[in-house]
Amino acid sequence: MLRTTLAVVTALSLSTSLVQAQTAWTGGDDLPTSPLACDGTPATPVAKAYDGGVPTNPPDRKGKEITVVDVPKLIGIGYFDATSKGIAAAAAEMGNMKATTDGPTEANIDDQITVIDNYITQGVDGILFAANDPVAIAPVLKKALAAGINVVGYDANSQPDARQWFVNQAEFNGIAKAMIDSLAKESGEEASFAIVTSTFTTPNQARWIAEMGAYAAACHPKLKWLETVEAQEDNILSFNQANTLINKYGDELKGILGMTSVATPASADAVTQAGKCGKIAVVGLATPNAMKPYVEADCVKSVVLWNPVDLGYAAAFVLRAAADGTLAPGATDVEAGKLGKLQVINGSEILLGAPFIFTKENIGEFDF
């Protein structure tokens, strides 16, 4: 799916920009972008009316025990094991939520829809989800809302009116800035790089890529994007795709950006096995445990992420608040247990916080 950036180029008037070097950012979406300032000046939040969905005639659940199913993109990988751990911890802390994690074994939207539909039939009180496709998942989530079920997303959003709230792990432009700044610092301002993502329709990754294009054009205009490849959240495919990029571009390739917790360590492994550590920078989103060998070996300098355990924990508290009625349209914050008050942004999103960069100096302090 090719997404043109000609309008961005015209608006920025950057004759040597990244996006002019290529006519499109493959894998990005075509929504408006809002790149952060190059000098790190914080953005001013813009007030926006609630745009989430509303469950139809939900029963009174305030303070009562509720049954919740968590349906991530897929099960069996470290990242979603960590979000599931956070959900379970929050449920245990609250004492009035029974939470189960279930989902497809591959990042397949059809399988994810089937899982959600089965739990609607069973009659759960709440659904937590991380969408494989924001549009395709919307009808089944709307079906859940119509059945009076509370619906909250995390990690990867749906269309806003298909759920009540979405817990955003970090704002998309914040992730974009962290990724591109790290790449430029490690590879140089004129480096050529490629991206390994999951799929071109995965909503959070498409947003990050679009925001990365806008931020790079404004703040690192001489970076050269080569291409984006899909790897389906699959370790072997991610390794093979990274290896193909290394062989295809040779010495021209100076950096690989990994957009998933699978793609980043697989890309680091490919760079290691190719003997390119120090010649090809790998910057990406991944869990610290998966990246420790490459960071400790000085093959990877920067790992950008947030705490996925906290993300799951926050999502569970948001769903509980929605079920209790203490989080309603128009709210500006929500209590999230040990995380304290979390800010409501963009109408119906809850912001977990700013991205965190794991380095050799701090990665040993984390275990997930």
Protein Blocks (a to p, Z undefined) as FASTA:
>chain_A
ZZdfklmmmmnopakbfklmpgbdehiacbdcddddfklpacdddddddfbdcdehiacf
ehpacddddddfbehifklmmmmmmmmmmmmmnopaccdddddfbdcfklmmmmmmmmmm
nopabdcdddfbfklmmmmmmmmmmnopacddehiacdfklpfbdcdfbafklmmmmmmm
mmmmmnopkbccddddfbfklmklmmmmmmmmmmmmmmmmmbccfbdcdehhpaklmmmm
mmmmmmmnmmmlmbdcdfbfklmmmmmmmmmmnopghjaccdddddfklmmmmmmnopaf
bdcdddfklmmmmmmmmmmmmmnopacghiabdcehjnopaddeehiaccfbdcddddfk
lmmmpcZZ
